Amino acid sequence: MSKNNSGMTRKIDDLGRVVIPIELREKLGIQKQDQLEIYVDNETIVLTKSGKSCIFCNSREGLTEMKNKFICSTCRGEMNT
């Protein structure tokens, strides 16, 4: 992973939130309501745009899109019972 210093800094607010600058969101194609995965890699906090996954179980297999949400075939089957 390459480190790219954008020169931007942000403060954490009273609720622990950090605003991602619009320039970075546009560059990475991050839209409102997109889900981001957050994890720690050694001493670094990493944010990545989450891939498509089932809204119920987070599976990435057998997905069907419905109203900009994804549901897997297993969960879809459970809904029909």
PyMOL CGO cylinders between C-alpha atoms (Angstrom):
from pymol import cmd
from pymol.cgo import CYLINDER

trace = [
    CYLINDER, 0.00, 0.00, 0.00, 1.43, 3.33, -0.98, 0.3, 1, 1, 1, 1, 1, 1,
    CYLINDER, 1.43, 3.33, -0.98, 1.22, 6.23, 1.41, 0.3, 1, 1, 1, 1, 1, 1,
    CYLINDER, 1.22, 6.23, 1.41, 0.02, 9.45, -0.17, 0.3, 1, 1, 1, 1, 1, 1,
    CYLINDER, 0.02, 9.45, -0.17, 0.12, 12.54, 2.01, 0.3, 1, 1, 1, 1, 1, 1,
    CYLINDER, 0.12, 12.54, 2.01, -2.70, 14.81, 0.85, 0.3, 1, 1, 1, 1, 1, 1,
    CYLINDER, -2.70, 14.81, 0.85, -1.73, 17.58, 3.27, 0.3, 1, 1, 1, 1, 1, 1,
    CYLINDER, -1.73, 17.58, 3.27, -5.27, 17.52, 4.67, 0.3, 1, 1, 1, 1, 1, 1,
    CYLINDER, -5.27, 17.52, 4.67, -5.97, 17.14, 8.37, 0.3, 1, 1, 1, 1, 1, 1,
    CYLINDER, -5.97, 17.14, 8.37, -9.28, 16.80, 10.17, 0.3, 1, 1, 1, 1, 1, 1,
    CYLINDER, -9.28, 16.80, 10.17, -10.23, 16.85, 13.84, 0.3, 1, 1, 1, 1, 1, 1,
    CYLINDER, -10.23, 16.85, 13.84, -12.35, 14.21, 15.51, 0.3, 1, 1, 1, 1, 1, 1,
    CYLINDER, -12.35, 14.21, 15.51, -15.60, 15.78, 16.77, 0.3, 1, 1, 1, 1, 1, 1,
    CYLINDER, -15.60, 15.78, 16.77, -17.27, 15.23, 20.15, 0.3, 1, 1, 1, 1, 1, 1,
    CYLINDER, -17.27, 15.23, 20.15, -19.04, 12.12, 18.82, 0.3, 1, 1, 1, 1, 1, 1,
    CYLINDER, -19.04, 12.12, 18.82, -15.82, 10.58, 17.46, 0.3, 1, 1, 1, 1, 1, 1,
    CYLINDER, -15.82, 10.58, 17.46, -16.59, 11.41, 13.81, 0.3, 1, 1, 1, 1, 1, 1,
    CYLINDER, -16.59, 11.41, 13.81, -14.18, 12.52, 11.12, 0.3, 1, 1, 1, 1, 1, 1,
    CYLINDER, -14.18, 12.52, 11.12, -15.31, 14.21, 7.91, 0.3, 1, 1, 1, 1, 1, 1,
    CYLINDER, -15.31, 14.21, 7.91, -13.75, 12.80, 4.76, 0.3, 1, 1, 1, 1, 1, 1,
    CYLINDER, -13.75, 12.80, 4.76, -12.97, 15.76, 2.47, 0.3, 1, 1, 1, 1, 1, 1,
    CYLINDER, -12.97, 15.76, 2.47, -15.08, 15.99, -0.68, 0.3, 1, 1, 1, 1, 1, 1,
    CYLINDER, -15.08, 15.99, -0.68, -11.96, 15.94, -2.87, 0.3, 1, 1, 1, 1, 1, 1,
    CYLINDER, -11.96, 15.94, -2.87, -11.07, 12.48, -1.52, 0.3, 1, 1, 1, 1, 1, 1,
    CYLINDER, -11.07, 12.48, -1.52, -14.66, 11.21, -1.72, 0.3, 1, 1, 1, 1, 1, 1,
    CYLINDER, -14.66, 11.21, -1.72, -14.91, 12.32, -5.36, 0.3, 1, 1, 1, 1, 1, 1,
    CYLINDER, -14.91, 12.32, -5.36, -11.53, 10.81, -6.23, 0.3, 1, 1, 1, 1, 1, 1,
    CYLINDER, -11.53, 10.81, -6.23, -12.52, 7.46, -4.71, 0.3, 1, 1, 1, 1, 1, 1,
    CYLINDER, -12.52, 7.46, -4.71, -16.15, 7.50, -5.87, 0.3, 1, 1, 1, 1, 1, 1,
    CYLINDER, -16.15, 7.50, -5.87, -17.57, 7.50, -2.35, 0.3, 1, 1, 1, 1, 1, 1,
    CYLINDER, -17.57, 7.50, -2.35, -21.23, 8.58, -2.34, 0.3, 1, 1, 1, 1, 1, 1,
    CYLINDER, -21.23, 8.58, -2.34, -23.74, 9.35, 0.43, 0.3, 1, 1, 1, 1, 1, 1,
    CYLINDER, -23.74, 9.35, 0.43, -24.92, 6.16, 2.16, 0.3, 1, 1, 1, 1, 1, 1,
    CYLINDER, -24.92, 6.16, 2.16, -21.96, 4.09, 0.86, 0.3, 1, 1, 1, 1, 1, 1,
    CYLINDER, -21.96, 4.09, 0.86, -20.70, 1.67, 3.44, 0.3, 1, 1, 1, 1, 1, 1,
    CYLINDER, -20.70, 1.67, 3.44, -17.05, 1.81, 4.46, 0.3, 1, 1, 1, 1, 1, 1,
    CYLINDER, -17.05, 1.81, 4.46, -15.11, -0.97, 6.15, 0.3, 1, 1, 1, 1, 1, 1,
    CYLINDER, -15.11, -0.97, 6.15, -12.93, 0.19, 9.03, 0.3, 1, 1, 1, 1, 1, 1,
    CYLINDER, -12.93, 0.19, 9.03, -10.03, -1.89, 10.31, 0.3, 1, 1, 1, 1, 1, 1,
    CYLINDER, -10.03, -1.89, 10.31, -6.60, -1.55, 11.87, 0.3, 1, 1, 1, 1, 1, 1,
    CYLINDER, -6.60, -1.55, 11.87, -3.41, -2.56, 10.05, 0.3, 1, 1, 1, 1, 1, 1,
    CYLINDER, -3.41, -2.56, 10.05, -0.52, -2.36, 12.54, 0.3, 1, 1, 1, 1, 1, 1,
    CYLINDER, -0.52, -2.36, 12.54, -0.72, 1.26, 13.73, 0.3, 1, 1, 1, 1, 1, 1,
    CYLINDER, -0.72, 1.26, 13.73, -2.89, 2.52, 10.85, 0.3, 1, 1, 1, 1, 1, 1,
    CYLINDER, -2.89, 2.52, 10.85, -6.67, 2.95, 10.72, 0.3, 1, 1, 1, 1, 1, 1,
    CYLINDER, -6.67, 2.95, 10.72, -7.83, 1.91, 7.24, 0.3, 1, 1, 1, 1, 1, 1,
    CYLINDER, -7.83, 1.91, 7.24, -11.11, 2.90, 5.57, 0.3, 1, 1, 1, 1, 1, 1,
    CYLINDER, -11.11, 2.90, 5.57, -12.11, 1.06, 2.41, 0.3, 1, 1, 1, 1, 1, 1,
    CYLINDER, -12.11, 1.06, 2.41, -15.25, 1.30, 0.35, 0.3, 1, 1, 1, 1, 1, 1,
    CYLINDER, -15.25, 1.30, 0.35, -17.23, -1.79, 1.19, 0.3, 1, 1, 1, 1, 1, 1,
    CYLINDER, -17.23, -1.79, 1.19, -18.07, -4.15, -1.62, 0.3, 1, 1, 1, 1, 1, 1,
    CYLINDER, -18.07, -4.15, -1.62, -21.53, -5.42, -2.37, 0.3, 1, 1, 1, 1, 1, 1,
    CYLINDER, -21.53, -5.42, -2.37, -22.85, -7.65, 0.42, 0.3, 1, 1, 1, 1, 1, 1,
    CYLINDER, -22.85, -7.65, 0.42, -26.16, -8.90, 1.80, 0.3, 1, 1, 1, 1, 1, 1,
    CYLINDER, -26.16, -8.90, 1.80, -27.82, -6.36, 4.10, 0.3, 1, 1, 1, 1, 1, 1,
    CYLINDER, -27.82, -6.36, 4.10, -28.78, -9.17, 6.50, 0.3, 1, 1, 1, 1, 1, 1,
    CYLINDER, -28.78, -9.17, 6.50, -25.78, -11.52, 6.73, 0.3, 1, 1, 1, 1, 1, 1,
    CYLINDER, -25.78, -11.52, 6.73, -22.99, -9.67, 4.83, 0.3, 1, 1, 1, 1, 1, 1,
    CYLINDER, -22.99, -9.67, 4.83, -22.54, -12.57, 2.41, 0.3, 1, 1, 1, 1, 1, 1,
    CYLINDER, -22.54, -12.57, 2.41, -21.04, -11.65, -0.96, 0.3, 1, 1, 1, 1, 1, 1,
    CYLINDER, -21.04, -11.65, -0.96, -22.41, -14.73, -2.76, 0.3, 1, 1, 1, 1, 1, 1,
    CYLINDER, -22.41, -14.73, -2.76, -25.59, -14.99, -4.85, 0.3, 1, 1, 1, 1, 1, 1,
    CYLINDER, -25.59, -14.99, -4.85, -26.59, -11.35, -4.51, 0.3, 1, 1, 1, 1, 1, 1,
    CYLINDER, -26.59, -11.35, -4.51, -29.66, -9.70, -5.98, 0.3, 1, 1, 1, 1, 1, 1,
    CYLINDER, -29.66, -9.70, -5.98, -30.03, -5.91, -5.98, 0.3, 1, 1, 1, 1, 1, 1,
    CYLINDER, -30.03, -5.91, -5.98, -33.29, -4.44, -4.76, 0.3, 1, 1, 1, 1, 1, 1,
    CYLINDER, -33.29, -4.44, -4.76, -33.74, -0.68, -4.29, 0.3, 1, 1, 1, 1, 1, 1,
    CYLINDER, -33.74, -0.68, -4.29, -29.96, -0.08, -4.10, 0.3, 1, 1, 1, 1, 1, 1,
    CYLINDER, -29.96, -0.08, -4.10, -29.57, -2.79, -1.42, 0.3, 1, 1, 1, 1, 1, 1,
    CYLINDER, -29.57, -2.79, -1.42, -28.29, -6.33, -1.83, 0.3, 1, 1, 1, 1, 1, 1,
    CYLINDER, -28.29, -6.33, -1.83, -29.76, -9.58, -0.51, 0.3, 1, 1, 1, 1, 1, 1,
    CYLINDER, -29.76, -9.58, -0.51, -28.22, -13.05, -0.89, 0.3, 1, 1, 1, 1, 1, 1,
    CYLINDER, -28.22, -13.05, -0.89, -30.13, -16.08, -2.16, 0.3, 1, 1, 1, 1, 1, 1,
    CYLINDER, -30.13, -16.08, -2.16, -30.07, -17.72, 1.31, 0.3, 1, 1, 1, 1, 1, 1,
    CYLINDER, -30.07, -17.72, 1.31, -31.68, -14.73, 3.07, 0.3, 1, 1, 1, 1, 1, 1,
    CYLINDER, -31.68, -14.73, 3.07, -34.09, -14.26, 0.16, 0.3, 1, 1, 1, 1, 1, 1,
    CYLINDER, -34.09, -14.26, 0.16, -35.15, -17.90, 0.57, 0.3, 1, 1, 1, 1, 1, 1,
    CYLINDER, -35.15, -17.90, 0.57, -35.65, -17.45, 4.30, 0.3, 1, 1, 1, 1, 1, 1,
    CYLINDER, -35.65, -17.45, 4.30, -37.96, -14.50, 3.63, 0.3, 1, 1, 1, 1, 1, 1,
    CYLINDER, -37.96, -14.50, 3.63, -40.22, -16.73, 1.53, 0.3, 1, 1, 1, 1, 1, 1,
    CYLINDER, -40.22, -16.73, 1.53, -40.78, -19.25, 4.33, 0.3, 1, 1, 1, 1, 1, 1,
]
cmd.load_cgo(trace, "trace")
